[in-house]
Amino acid sequence: MQLLLQSMAAAYCVCNIAAADAQGVGSTITADHASIGKVQAEIHKYDQAVAVISQLNRSSSSVECNGVCYFPSGSRPIAWKCDPGRKCDLLCTVTPPVGGCN
């Protein structure tokens, strides 16, 4: 599942990175699946990085977070969990990148 979410996030980023400025970075896309839960993906743009964050909200379970920070010299994936009702957040301005919950 984690690989699926990371692949989805990477594909979303690659397909839409050029359109991110026009569409507004930080916009969220959502997909619901009755058996899996609700998946949300978001792109954030920093001075020296682009972050793709995905989160899976399963019913009455922790929130699964996956993110990738894309830098000029490479990328850095990270996975973490948040309590139910919290939102995944990724900070690409520190080394190594840090995942958090809001």
C-alpha positions as CSV (number, residue, x, y, z in Angstrom):
1,M,0.0,0.0,0.0
2,Q,2.8,2.4,0.8
3,L,4.4,1.8,-2.6
4,L,1.1,2.4,-4.2
5,L,0.7,5.8,-2.4
6,Q,4.2,6.8,-3.2
7,S,3.7,5.8,-6.9
8,M,0.5,7.8,-7.0
9,A,2.2,10.8,-5.5
10,A,5.1,10.7,-7.9
11,A,2.9,10.2,-10.9
12,Y,0.7,13.1,-9.8
13,C,3.8,15.3,-9.3
14,V,5.4,14.4,-12.6
15,C,2.1,14.8,-14.6
16,N,1.2,18.1,-13.0
17,I,4.4,19.9,-11.9
18,A,4.3,22.2,-14.9
19,A,0.7,23.1,-14.2
20,A,1.2,23.6,-10.5
21,D,1.9,27.3,-10.9
22,A,-1.2,27.9,-13.0
23,Q,-3.5,25.7,-10.8
24,G,-2.3,26.9,-7.4
25,V,0.2,24.9,-5.4
26,G,-1.3,23.5,-2.2
27,S,-4.6,22.4,-3.9
28,T,-5.8,19.0,-2.7
29,I,-7.1,16.1,-4.8
30,T,-9.2,13.4,-3.2
31,A,-10.2,9.9,-4.0
32,D,-12.6,7.8,-1.9
33,H,-12.8,4.0,-2.0
34,A,-15.3,2.1,0.2
35,S,-12.9,-0.7,1.0
36,I,-9.7,1.3,1.4
37,G,-10.6,4.8,2.7
38,K,-10.0,8.3,1.6
39,V,-6.7,9.3,-0.1
40,Q,-5.7,12.9,-0.4
41,A,-2.7,14.3,-2.3
42,E,-1.2,17.8,-2.2
43,I,1.8,19.6,-3.7
44,H,3.8,22.3,-1.9
45,K,6.5,24.4,-3.5
46,Y,9.5,25.7,-1.6
47,D,12.5,27.8,-2.8
48,Q,14.7,24.8,-3.4
49,A,12.2,21.9,-3.4
50,V,8.8,20.6,-4.4
51,A,6.9,18.3,-1.9
52,V,4.2,15.8,-2.7
53,I,2.2,14.6,0.3
54,S,-0.4,11.9,0.3
55,Q,-2.4,10.7,3.2
56,L,-4.7,7.7,3.6
57,N,-7.6,8.0,6.1
58,R,-8.9,4.6,7.0
59,S,-12.1,4.5,9.1
60,S,-11.2,4.5,12.8
61,S,-7.5,3.9,12.2
62,S,-4.4,6.1,12.1
63,V,-3.7,8.3,9.1
64,E,-1.0,6.9,6.9
65,C,1.3,9.6,5.5
66,N,3.7,9.4,2.6
67,G,5.7,12.2,1.1
68,V,8.5,12.9,-1.3
69,C,10.7,16.0,-1.4
70,Y,12.1,16.7,-4.8
71,F,15.3,18.7,-4.9
72,P,17.5,19.8,-7.8
73,S,20.0,17.0,-7.0
74,G,17.6,14.2,-6.2
75,S,14.6,13.2,-4.1
76,R,13.9,12.0,-0.6
77,P,10.8,9.8,0.3
78,I,9.5,9.7,3.9
79,A,6.6,7.8,5.5
80,W,4.9,8.4,8.9
81,K,1.6,8.1,10.7
82,C,-0.8,10.6,12.4
83,D,-3.6,10.2,14.8
84,P,-7.2,10.0,13.3
85,G,-8.5,13.5,12.4
86,R,-5.0,15.0,11.9
87,K,-3.5,16.2,8.6
88,C,-0.2,15.1,7.2
89,D,2.4,17.8,6.8
90,L,5.9,17.6,5.2
91,L,8.8,20.0,5.7
92,C,11.4,20.0,2.9
93,T,13.4,23.0,4.2
94,V,15.4,20.9,6.7
95,T,17.8,18.0,6.2
96,P,16.6,15.3,6.4
97,P,13.0,16.2,5.5
98,V,10.5,15.8,8.4
99,G,6.9,14.6,8.4
100,G,4.5,16.0,10.9
101,C,0.8,16.1,11.9
102,N,-1.5,19.1,12.1
